[in-house]
Amino acid sequence: MPEILQQIHQVIHQLISGPAMLLWMVGVGIFLSVRTRFFQFTHFIDVFKTLFHGIFKTKPKSGHKSGITPFQSLTTALAGTLGTGNIVGVATALAAGGPGAVFWMWVSAFFGMVTKYAEIVLAVRYRKTNAKGEYTGGPMYYMEHGLHWKKAGSVYAVLCILASFGIGNTTQANAAVEALHAGFGFSKGGCAFLLAFLAGLVMLGGIRRIGKITEKFVPVMAVFYTGAAFVVLFQNAGAIPEAFVLIFRSAFNFRAVGGGITGYFVLRSLRYGVSRGVFSNEAGLGSSSIAHAAADTDSPVRQGMWGIFEVFVDTIVMCTLTTLVILTSGLWNSGLDGATLTLAAFTQALGKPAGWIIAVSTALFAFAALLGWSYYGEKCMEYLFHGKRGQWVYRFCYIALAWVGGLAQLELVWDIADTLNGLMAIPNLAALLLLSGEVKHLTENYIATSARSDKILRSSKYR
């Protein structure tokens, strides 16, 4: 990249990753929480009830030949969200911001739940049916049809396509190939080709094939990684209470000697915690609402509940497990960073098999992200070109870049990808604010309707 372009990118990147942008993202979450009366908290039990009933819905309703079930839309969205950030990003936040970063990650996730909920509610509310009978929606559709903001929708679609090539493709492929090469000694060229080939096979089947793969693949990979983490935490059980004390103490510790310096590190932990939380669960980016818009559901609010669960699993569960593994190992301040730190923490408890576990987990998470983001980019191409005209070009480029990304050095691509993510969030968050009244109205209607249904059901039991 020419030096002048690098300098321009660096300025934009600093603004996008700075305190103002993070405050903007969390601030929208706080605003939406107030407007929905903290729906993510007051109706959290309903979220799990919706999840329980949705898991056993194995087929979409008739009449929508390319529709997917709500659970498949969740696993497709999780496929895009559960990338290598759950392994690498958490370790980076700990190394850079200290244990207190984890607390602020939780805070950002709490408000991020309702941000993602709002995205999905609007995506389902304003989705359309294309020429093939497929549901299609996302931020570009609620910008165009909800706000009559066609140009903003087009800008968002372009940014999402570019982001899908970066954070959703080349960086994920690179992480997967590097992990398999380091863990098992496999050829990088062979791994890159196989990853691109498998991604291409799934992409050719469209959203229904992606949904069928992710509904089986995502739970298995999540159980594999969490199972390994629980084994480590069982061995380090005595250190878990101390780890939580360290998290809370580091998040609020202004009393130490040199309070000004300590305050700086507290603010640093806040910044890294919020940043990693936002870019781990993608709340505010709007990308995962594209997958949820394809769900065969008649309730925007009920589908939005899956988004609340999505953030909960990604950040509160998966990221916290990685955090506790690292903190209970005592290695968080050892000078290690990223995947090296996570690997060292697992190795301390599990020995040599830890390398295999991290290698497989990283590869699975990265492959899942490839699938999820391929769908986001493809639907944005469909939006821009009004149909399938750009679909095959996009698929060819996406598969080719997955192969190239597996073999390239991508430090600059990581920075550019983060910048594109932040740029995506700007029009999306603005749309959420302007359409917050509609989210509030739909939420209140759902609550009122559910209350009436419960009242009728209770009265019928006593007749």
C-alpha positions as CSV (number, residue, x, y, z in Angstrom):
1,M,0.0,0.0,0.0
2,P,1.4,3.5,-0.9
3,E,2.7,5.4,2.1
4,I,0.0,8.2,1.7
5,L,-2.8,5.6,1.8
6,Q,-1.3,4.0,4.8
7,Q,-1.2,7.3,6.6
8,I,-4.8,8.1,5.7
9,H,-5.9,4.6,6.9
10,Q,-4.0,5.0,10.1
11,V,-5.9,8.3,10.9
12,I,-9.2,6.7,10.1
13,H,-8.3,3.5,12.1
14,Q,-7.4,5.6,15.2
15,L,-10.8,7.4,15.0
16,I,-12.7,4.2,14.5
17,S,-11.0,2.4,17.4
18,G,-10.9,5.4,19.7
19,P,-12.9,6.2,22.7
20,A,-15.5,8.3,20.8
21,M,-16.5,5.3,18.6
22,L,-16.6,2.9,21.5
23,L,-18.8,5.4,23.5
24,W,-21.0,5.7,20.4
25,M,-21.5,1.9,20.2
26,V,-22.1,1.4,23.9
27,G,-24.2,4.6,24.1
28,V,-26.6,3.3,21.5
29,G,-27.0,0.0,23.5
30,I,-27.8,2.0,26.6
31,F,-30.3,4.1,24.8
32,L,-32.0,1.1,23.3
33,S,-32.0,-0.7,26.7
34,V,-33.9,2.3,28.2
35,R,-36.3,2.5,25.3
36,T,-37.2,-1.3,25.6
37,R,-37.2,-1.2,29.4
38,F,-34.1,-3.4,29.5
39,F,-35.8,-6.2,27.5
40,Q,-32.6,-8.2,27.5
41,F,-32.8,-8.5,31.3
42,T,-36.5,-8.5,32.1
43,H,-37.3,-11.2,29.4
44,F,-34.1,-13.2,29.7
45,I,-36.1,-16.3,30.7
46,D,-38.3,-15.9,27.6
47,V,-35.1,-16.0,25.5
48,F,-34.3,-19.5,26.8
49,K,-37.9,-20.6,26.3
50,T,-37.7,-19.5,22.7
51,L,-34.4,-21.3,22.3
52,F,-35.8,-24.5,23.7
53,H,-38.8,-24.6,21.4
54,G,-36.8,-23.4,18.4
55,I,-34.1,-26.2,18.6
56,F,-36.7,-28.8,18.0
57,K,-38.2,-27.1,14.9
58,T,-36.3,-29.0,12.3
59,K,-38.0,-27.7,9.1
60,P,-39.0,-24.3,7.9
61,K,-42.7,-23.7,7.0
62,S,-43.9,-24.6,3.5
63,G,-44.1,-21.9,1.0
64,H,-40.6,-20.5,1.5
65,K,-38.4,-23.0,-0.4
66,S,-35.2,-21.3,0.7
67,G,-36.1,-20.4,4.2
68,I,-34.3,-21.7,7.2
69,T,-35.4,-22.4,10.8
70,P,-34.8,-19.8,13.5
71,F,-32.2,-22.1,15.1
72,Q,-30.4,-22.4,11.7
73,S,-30.3,-18.6,11.5
74,L,-28.8,-18.5,15.0
75,T,-26.1,-21.0,14.2
76,T,-25.3,-19.3,10.9
77,A,-25.0,-15.9,12.7
78,L,-22.9,-17.6,15.4
79,A,-20.7,-19.1,12.7
80,G,-19.8,-15.6,11.6
81,T,-19.4,-14.4,15.2
82,L,-17.5,-17.2,16.8
83,G,-14.3,-16.5,14.9
84,T,-10.7,-16.6,16.2
85,G,-11.4,-13.5,18.3
86,N,-12.8,-15.9,21.0
87,I,-9.3,-17.4,21.3
88,V,-7.0,-14.7,20.2
89,G,-9.0,-11.5,20.9
90,V,-9.6,-12.2,24.5
91,A,-5.9,-13.0,25.2
92,T,-5.0,-9.7,23.4
93,A,-7.5,-7.7,25.6
94,L,-6.0,-9.3,28.8
95,A,-2.4,-8.6,27.8
96,A,-3.1,-5.0,26.7
97,G,-5.8,-4.0,29.2
98,G,-5.3,-6.3,32.1
99,P,-7.9,-8.5,33.8
100,G,-10.3,-5.5,34.3
101,A,-10.8,-5.5,30.5
102,V,-13.0,-8.6,31.0
103,F,-15.4,-6.8,33.2
104,W,-15.9,-4.1,30.6
105,M,-16.3,-6.8,28.0
106,W,-19.2,-8.1,30.0
107,V,-20.7,-4.6,30.3
108,S,-20.5,-4.0,26.6
109,A,-22.1,-7.5,26.0
110,F,-25.0,-6.6,28.3
111,F,-25.9,-3.6,26.3
112,G,-24.8,-5.3,23.1
113,M,-27.6,-7.8,23.6
114,V,-30.3,-5.3,23.0
115,T,-28.4,-3.7,20.1
116,K,-28.3,-7.0,18.3
117,Y,-31.9,-7.6,19.3
118,A,-32.9,-4.3,17.7
119,E,-30.9,-5.1,14.5
120,I,-32.7,-8.4,14.1
121,V,-36.2,-7.0,14.9
122,L,-35.7,-4.4,12.2
123,A,-34.1,-6.9,9.7
124,V,-37.1,-9.2,10.0
125,R,-39.6,-6.3,10.0
126,Y,-38.3,-4.8,6.7
127,R,-37.1,-8.0,4.9
128,K,-38.3,-8.8,1.4
129,T,-38.8,-11.9,-0.7
130,N,-36.7,-12.2,-3.8
131,A,-37.4,-13.7,-7.1
132,K,-36.5,-17.2,-5.9
133,G,-38.9,-17.0,-2.9
134,E,-36.0,-16.4,-0.4
135,Y,-36.3,-14.1,2.5
136,T,-33.6,-11.4,2.3
137,G,-32.9,-8.6,4.7
138,G,-30.4,-6.7,6.9
139,P,-29.3,-3.2,7.7
140,M,-29.4,-2.1,4.0
141,Y,-33.1,-3.0,3.8
142,Y,-34.2,-1.2,7.0
143,M,-32.1,1.8,5.9
144,E,-33.8,1.9,2.5
145,H,-37.4,0.9,3.5
146,G,-37.5,2.1,7.1
147,L,-35.7,5.4,6.7
148,H,-35.9,5.8,2.9
149,W,-32.1,6.0,3.0
150,K,-31.2,4.1,-0.2
151,K,-27.7,5.6,-0.5
152,A,-26.8,4.7,3.1
153,G,-28.0,1.1,2.4
154,S,-25.7,0.9,-0.6
155,V,-22.8,2.3,1.3
156,Y,-23.4,-0.3,4.1
157,A,-23.6,-3.1,1.5
158,V,-20.2,-2.1,-0.1
159,L,-18.5,-1.9,3.4
160,C,-19.9,-5.3,4.4
161,I,-18.7,-6.9,1.2
162,L,-15.2,-5.5,1.7
163,A,-15.3,-6.6,5.4
164,S,-16.3,-10.1,4.4
165,F,-13.1,-10.3,2.3
166,G,-11.1,-9.2,5.3
167,I,-12.2,-10.0,8.8
168,G,-14.6,-12.8,7.6
169,N,-12.2,-14.4,5.1
170,T,-8.5,-13.8,4.6
171,T,-7.7,-13.2,8.3
172,Q,-9.8,-16.3,9.4
173,A,-8.2,-18.5,6.7
174,N,-4.7,-17.4,7.8
175,A,-5.4,-18.1,11.4
176,A,-6.8,-21.6,10.5
177,V,-3.8,-22.5,8.3
178,E,-1.2,-21.2,10.8
179,A,-2.9,-23.1,13.6
180,L,-3.0,-26.4,11.7
181,H,0.6,-26.0,10.6
182,A,1.9,-25.2,14.1
183,G,-0.2,-27.9,15.8
184,F,0.2,-30.8,13.4
185,G,2.9,-29.8,10.9
186,F,0.5,-29.9,8.0
187,S,1.5,-28.2,4.7
188,K,0.2,-24.6,4.6
189,G,-0.5,-24.9,0.9
190,G,-2.6,-28.0,1.4
191,C,-4.5,-26.6,4.3
192,A,-5.3,-23.4,2.4
193,F,-6.5,-25.3,-0.6
194,L,-8.7,-27.7,1.5
195,L,-10.2,-24.8,3.5
196,A,-11.1,-22.9,0.3
197,F,-12.5,-26.1,-1.4
198,L,-14.7,-27.0,1.6
199,A,-16.0,-23.4,1.9
200,G,-16.8,-23.4,-1.8
201,L,-18.8,-26.6,-1.5
202,V,-20.9,-25.2,1.2
203,M,-21.4,-21.8,-0.4
204,L,-22.7,-23.4,-3.6
205,G,-25.7,-24.7,-1.8
206,G,-26.8,-21.2,-0.6
207,I,-28.3,-20.3,2.8
208,R,-30.2,-23.7,3.1
209,R,-26.9,-25.7,2.9
210,I,-25.1,-23.2,5.1
211,G,-27.9,-23.5,7.7
212,K,-27.9,-27.3,7.6
213,I,-24.1,-27.4,8.0
214,T,-23.9,-24.7,10.8
215,E,-26.8,-26.2,12.9
216,K,-24.7,-29.4,13.3
217,F,-21.2,-27.9,13.0
218,V,-21.4,-24.9,15.4
219,P,-22.7,-26.8,18.5
220,V,-20.1,-29.5,18.0
221,M,-17.2,-27.0,17.8
222,A,-18.5,-25.0,20.7
223,V,-18.8,-28.1,22.9
224,F,-15.3,-29.2,21.9
225,Y,-13.7,-25.9,22.9
226,T,-15.8,-25.4,26.1
227,G,-15.2,-29.0,27.1
228,A,-11.4,-28.5,26.9
229,A,-11.8,-25.2,28.9
230,F,-13.9,-26.9,31.6
231,V,-11.2,-29.6,32.0
232,V,-8.6,-26.9,32.6
233,L,-10.8,-25.0,35.0
234,F,-11.6,-28.3,36.9
235,Q,-7.8,-28.7,37.5
236,N,-7.5,-25.0,38.4
237,A,-10.7,-24.8,40.4
238,G,-9.0,-23.4,43.5
239,A,-7.8,-20.3,41.5
240,I,-11.2,-19.4,40.0
241,P,-12.5,-17.2,43.0
242,E,-9.2,-15.3,42.9
243,A,-9.6,-14.8,39.2
244,F,-13.0,-13.1,39.6
245,V,-11.6,-11.0,42.4
246,L,-8.7,-9.9,40.1
247,I,-11.2,-9.0,37.4
248,F,-13.4,-6.8,39.6
249,R,-10.4,-5.2,41.5
250,S,-8.6,-4.4,38.3
251,A,-11.7,-2.9,36.7
252,F,-12.3,-0.3,39.5
253,N,-8.9,0.0,41.3
254,F,-8.2,3.8,41.6
255,R,-6.8,3.5,45.1
256,A,-3.4,2.2,44.5
257,V,-0.3,4.4,44.9
258,G,0.1,6.7,42.0
259,G,-3.6,6.9,41.4
260,G,-3.2,8.9,38.2
261,I,-1.2,6.0,36.7
262,T,-3.6,3.5,38.0
263,G,-6.5,5.5,36.6
264,Y,-4.9,5.4,33.2
265,F,-4.7,1.6,33.3
266,V,-8.3,1.4,34.4
267,L,-9.3,3.5,31.4
268,R,-7.1,1.3,29.3
269,S,-8.8,-1.8,30.5
270,L,-12.2,-0.2,29.8
271,R,-11.1,0.7,26.3
272,Y,-9.8,-2.8,25.4
273,G,-12.7,-4.6,27.2
274,V,-15.4,-2.6,25.4
275,S,-13.5,-2.9,22.1
276,R,-13.0,-6.6,22.2
277,G,-16.5,-7.1,23.4
278,V,-18.0,-5.2,20.5
279,F,-15.8,-6.8,17.9
280,S,-16.3,-10.2,19.4
281,N,-20.1,-10.4,19.3
282,E,-20.5,-7.9,16.4
283,A,-23.4,-6.1,18.1
284,G,-23.7,-2.8,16.3
285,L,-22.2,-3.9,13.0
286,G,-25.6,-5.3,11.8
287,S,-23.9,-8.2,9.9
288,S,-25.5,-11.1,11.7
289,S,-29.0,-9.7,11.2
290,I,-28.6,-10.6,7.6
291,A,-28.7,-14.3,8.6
292,H,-31.6,-13.8,11.0
293,A,-33.6,-12.1,8.3
294,A,-33.6,-15.4,6.4
295,A,-35.4,-17.3,9.2
296,D,-38.9,-18.6,8.6
297,T,-40.5,-16.7,11.5
298,D,-43.6,-14.6,11.8
299,S,-42.4,-12.6,14.9
300,P,-39.5,-10.0,14.6
301,V,-39.3,-9.9,18.4
302,R,-39.1,-13.6,18.9
303,Q,-36.4,-13.8,16.3
304,G,-34.6,-10.9,18.0
305,M,-34.4,-13.0,21.2
306,W,-32.1,-15.3,19.4
307,G,-29.7,-12.4,19.0
308,I,-29.7,-11.8,22.7
309,F,-28.7,-15.4,23.2
310,E,-26.1,-15.1,20.5
311,V,-24.3,-12.3,22.3
312,F,-24.7,-14.2,25.6
313,V,-23.0,-17.3,24.2
314,D,-20.3,-15.5,22.3
315,T,-19.1,-13.1,25.0
316,I,-20.5,-14.1,28.4
317,V,-19.8,-17.8,27.9
318,M,-17.1,-18.4,25.4
319,C,-14.9,-15.3,26.0
320,T,-15.3,-15.8,29.8
321,L,-14.1,-19.4,29.6
322,T,-11.0,-18.3,27.7
323,T,-10.4,-15.5,30.2
324,L,-10.6,-17.9,33.2
325,V,-8.3,-20.4,31.6
326,I,-5.7,-17.7,31.2
327,L,-6.2,-16.0,34.6
328,T,-6.1,-19.3,36.6
329,S,-2.9,-20.3,34.8
330,G,-1.2,-17.1,36.3
331,L,0.3,-16.3,32.9
332,W,-1.8,-13.3,31.9
333,N,1.1,-10.9,32.8
334,S,3.9,-13.1,31.5
335,G,4.6,-11.0,28.5
336,L,2.9,-13.4,26.1
337,D,0.1,-12.3,23.8
338,G,-2.7,-13.5,21.5
339,A,-2.8,-17.2,20.5
340,T,0.6,-17.8,22.2
341,L,-0.8,-16.8,25.6
342,T,-4.0,-18.9,25.2
343,L,-1.9,-21.9,24.1
344,A,0.5,-21.5,27.0
345,A,-2.4,-21.4,29.5
346,F,-3.9,-24.6,28.1
347,T,-0.5,-26.3,27.8
348,Q,0.2,-25.7,31.5
349,A,-2.8,-27.8,32.5
350,L,-3.1,-30.3,29.6
351,G,0.4,-30.7,28.3
352,K,1.2,-31.5,24.7
353,P,-2.5,-32.2,23.7
354,A,-3.2,-28.5,24.3
355,G,-1.5,-27.6,21.1
356,W,-3.8,-30.0,19.2
357,I,-6.9,-28.6,21.0
358,I,-6.1,-25.0,20.2
359,A,-5.1,-25.9,16.6
360,V,-8.4,-27.7,16.0
361,S,-10.5,-25.1,17.8
362,T,-8.9,-22.2,15.9
363,A,-9.4,-24.0,12.6
364,L,-13.1,-24.8,13.4
365,F,-13.9,-21.3,14.6
366,A,-12.2,-19.8,11.5
367,F,-14.0,-22.1,9.1
368,A,-17.3,-21.3,10.7
369,A,-16.6,-17.6,10.3
370,L,-15.8,-18.1,6.6
371,L,-19.3,-19.6,6.1
372,G,-21.2,-17.0,8.0
373,W,-19.5,-14.0,6.4
374,S,-19.7,-15.5,2.9
375,Y,-23.5,-15.3,3.2
376,Y,-23.4,-11.7,4.4
377,G,-21.3,-10.6,1.5
378,E,-23.4,-12.6,-1.0
379,K,-26.6,-11.0,0.2
380,C,-25.1,-7.5,0.0
381,M,-24.0,-8.3,-3.6
382,E,-27.6,-9.3,-4.3
383,Y,-28.8,-6.0,-2.8
384,L,-26.5,-3.9,-4.9
385,F,-27.0,-5.7,-8.2
386,H,-30.7,-6.6,-7.7
387,G,-30.4,-10.3,-8.0
388,K,-27.9,-13.0,-8.9
389,R,-25.8,-11.1,-11.4
390,G,-22.8,-10.6,-9.0
391,Q,-23.2,-13.8,-7.1
392,W,-20.8,-16.0,-9.0
393,V,-18.2,-13.3,-9.2
394,Y,-18.4,-12.8,-5.5
395,R,-18.2,-16.6,-4.8
396,F,-15.1,-17.0,-7.0
397,C,-13.3,-14.0,-5.4
398,Y,-14.3,-15.2,-1.9
399,I,-13.0,-18.7,-2.4
400,A,-9.8,-17.5,-4.1
401,L,-9.1,-15.0,-1.3
402,A,-9.6,-17.8,1.3
403,W,-6.8,-19.7,-0.4
404,V,-4.5,-16.6,-0.8
405,G,-5.3,-15.5,2.8
406,G,-4.2,-18.9,4.1
407,L,-0.7,-18.3,2.8
408,A,-0.2,-14.5,3.2
409,Q,1.2,-12.3,5.9
410,L,-1.8,-10.2,7.0
411,E,-0.8,-7.7,9.7
412,L,-2.1,-4.8,7.6
413,V,-5.2,-6.6,6.6
414,W,-6.2,-7.1,10.2
415,D,-6.0,-3.3,10.7
416,I,-8.0,-2.6,7.6
417,A,-10.6,-5.2,8.6
418,D,-11.1,-3.6,12.0
419,T,-11.5,-0.2,10.2
420,L,-14.1,-1.6,7.9
421,N,-16.0,-3.0,10.8
422,G,-16.1,0.3,12.5
423,L,-17.2,2.1,9.3
424,M,-20.0,-0.5,8.9
425,A,-21.2,0.4,12.4
426,I,-21.6,4.1,11.8
427,P,-24.6,4.1,9.4
428,N,-26.1,1.0,11.2
429,L,-26.0,2.6,14.6
430,A,-27.5,5.8,13.2
431,A,-30.4,3.8,11.7
432,L,-31.0,1.9,15.0
433,L,-31.3,5.3,16.8
434,L,-33.7,6.7,14.2
435,L,-35.8,3.5,14.1
436,S,-35.7,2.9,17.9
437,G,-39.4,4.0,18.1
438,E,-40.3,1.1,15.9
439,V,-38.3,-1.3,18.0
440,K,-40.0,0.0,21.1
441,H,-43.5,-0.3,19.5
442,L,-42.9,-3.9,18.3
443,T,-41.5,-4.9,21.6
444,E,-44.4,-3.5,23.6
445,N,-46.9,-5.1,21.3
446,Y,-45.2,-8.4,21.7
447,I,-45.2,-8.1,25.5
448,A,-48.8,-7.1,25.6
449,T,-49.9,-9.9,23.3
450,S,-47.9,-12.5,25.3
451,A,-49.4,-11.2,28.5
452,R,-53.0,-11.6,27.1
453,S,-52.1,-15.1,25.8
454,D,-50.8,-16.1,29.2
455,K,-53.9,-14.8,30.9
456,I,-56.2,-16.7,28.6
457,L,-54.1,-19.9,29.1
458,R,-54.2,-19.5,32.9
459,S,-58.0,-18.9,33.0
460,S,-58.7,-21.9,30.7
461,K,-56.9,-24.2,33.2
462,Y,-59.4,-23.3,35.9
463,R,-62.6,-23.7,33.9
